[in-house]
Amino acid sequence: MDPLKVVCFFWHDKFAKCKGIYEYTPKHVNLLKRMVERHLTVPHEFVCVTDTPEQFDGTFRTVELDKKTFVPGTRFMKLMLWRRDIGSVIGERMLYLDLDCVITRSLDPVVDRDADVVLWRNPNFKGQHARRARYNTSIMLIKAGARPQLYEDFAPDHHPKSLRKSWGGTDQAWVSHILDWEDEDYWTDEDGVYGAGRLIRQKKSRDIGVGTELPENARIVFFPGSRIPQLRKVRQEHPWIEKYLPK
């Protein structure tokens, strides 16, 4: 059986939203790989989709970036994971992870799902008119060839502008626009998938500062927006990061 492919993306975009705050480097990709190795015992292969394979040392497989859905300053290029032929390019079953995460416990239960697609229900979604995406695409479990309309029906010269009127985000807005809220399998915080912005804050005391507490069941925490766990101010806000982020 073809082992699970753990996939991340690394590309260069001079219009990237957070370029003035931080910029991803090959170090972040290698850091994710180390966290996956530490917390995933399911047979797997780490794969990076990139436009600069020469920046990596060959310790994992790289795949050429498909720029058909490229829109400057957005993340629509992740839609290539929904290509009909992606199985021959990457593999038959993929766990996609954003680079802005900290893995804190075993991911085995997260990938132990039979559905052909599993998505993360956006914890910030509050209803049809909330201007928030139903799904957050920081983490996705995909059987190759599933939901090909997400790639085939996307028009880079039209949809990004129209999506701003209905859903928040870029690729996650498109996924939320196309896929039904009730039909897809999903993770929530009950599965240990969290967004850092919604973690419980500690109370002020003489001994601790104001920070967040890591839930006992947390398996992976994402840091969307203008922050990544490597930033000093983010580590100060979430002091538990030091324990889980490889040195």
QUIVEN-V575699 format. One record per pair of residues at least 4 apart in sequence whose C-alpha atoms are under 7 Angstrom apart, sorted by sequence separation. I is the first residue (numbers start at 1). J is the second residue. If there is no record, write none. Layout:
i;j
I;J
I;J
This chain:
i;j
18;22
19;23
24;28
26;30
27;31
28;32
29;33
30;34
31;35
32;36
33;37
34;38
35;39
36;40
82;86
85;89
86;90
87;91
107;111
108;112
126;130
142;146
148;152
149;153
150;154
155;159
156;160
158;162
159;163
160;164
163;167
164;168
169;173
170;174
171;175
172;176
173;177
174;178
175;179
180;184
187;191
188;192
189;193
204;208
205;209
214;218
223;227
227;231
231;235
232;236
233;237
234;238
235;239
241;245
71;76
81;86
86;91
87;92
125;130
154;159
168;173
188;193
189;194
204;209
223;228
229;234
230;235
70;76
167;173
187;193
204;210
223;229
228;234
229;235
235;241
69;76
70;77
125;132
203;210
227;234
69;77
124;132
125;133
202;210
53;62
125;134
201;210
202;211
67;77
69;79
160;170
163;173
201;211
202;212
66;77
122;133
201;212
202;213
50;62
122;134
200;212
201;213
33;46
47;60
48;61
49;62
50;63
51;64
121;134
122;135
199;212
200;213
46;60
47;61
48;62
49;63
50;64
51;65
66;80
121;135
122;136
199;213
46;61
47;62
48;63
49;64
50;65
120;135
121;136
199;214
49;65
119;135
120;136
120;137
119;137
120;139
119;139
120;140
119;140
118;140
119;141
118;141
117;141
118;142
194;218
117;142
150;175
192;217
193;218
196;221
212;237
116;142
117;143
192;218
193;219
194;220
195;221
196;222
211;237
212;238
214;240
116;143
192;219
193;220
194;221
195;222
196;223
211;238
192;220
193;221
194;222
195;223
211;239
26;55
26;56
116;146
133;167
131;166
132;167
133;168
137;172
131;167
132;168
133;169
136;172
131;168
135;172
6;44
10;48
4;43
5;44
6;45
7;46
8;47
9;48
10;49
11;50
133;172
3;43
4;44
5;45
6;46
7;47
8;48
9;49
10;50
11;51
98;138
133;173
3;44
4;45
5;46
6;47
7;48
8;49
9;50
97;138
98;139
135;176
3;45
5;47
97;139
134;176
96;139
97;140
133;176
96;140
95;140
96;141
95;141
94;141
95;142
134;181
94;142
93;142
94;143
93;143
92;143
93;144
92;144
91;144
17;73
15;72
16;73
87;144
15;73
16;74
86;144
87;145
13;72
86;145
13;73
84;144
85;145
84;145
83;145
82;145
82;146
84;148
82;147
83;148
121;186
39;105
40;106
42;108
82;148
118;184
119;185
120;186
121;187
32;99
39;106
40;107
41;108
117;184
118;185
119;186
120;187
121;188
35;103
39;107
40;108
82;150
83;151
117;185
118;186
119;187
120;188
82;151
29;99
115;185
28;99
79;150
80;151
79;151
71;156
5;91
70;156
7;94
69;156
5;93
6;94
7;95
8;96
4;93
5;94
6;95
7;96
8;97
2;92
4;94
5;95
6;96
7;97
8;98
8;99
79;171
76;170
75;170
76;171
74;170
75;171
107;219
105;218
106;219
104;218
105;219
104;219
103;219
104;220
103;220
102;220
103;221
101;220
102;221
101;221
102;222
101;222
100;222
101;223
100;223
100;224
100;228
100;229
104;244
103;244
102;244
102;245
18;226
31;246
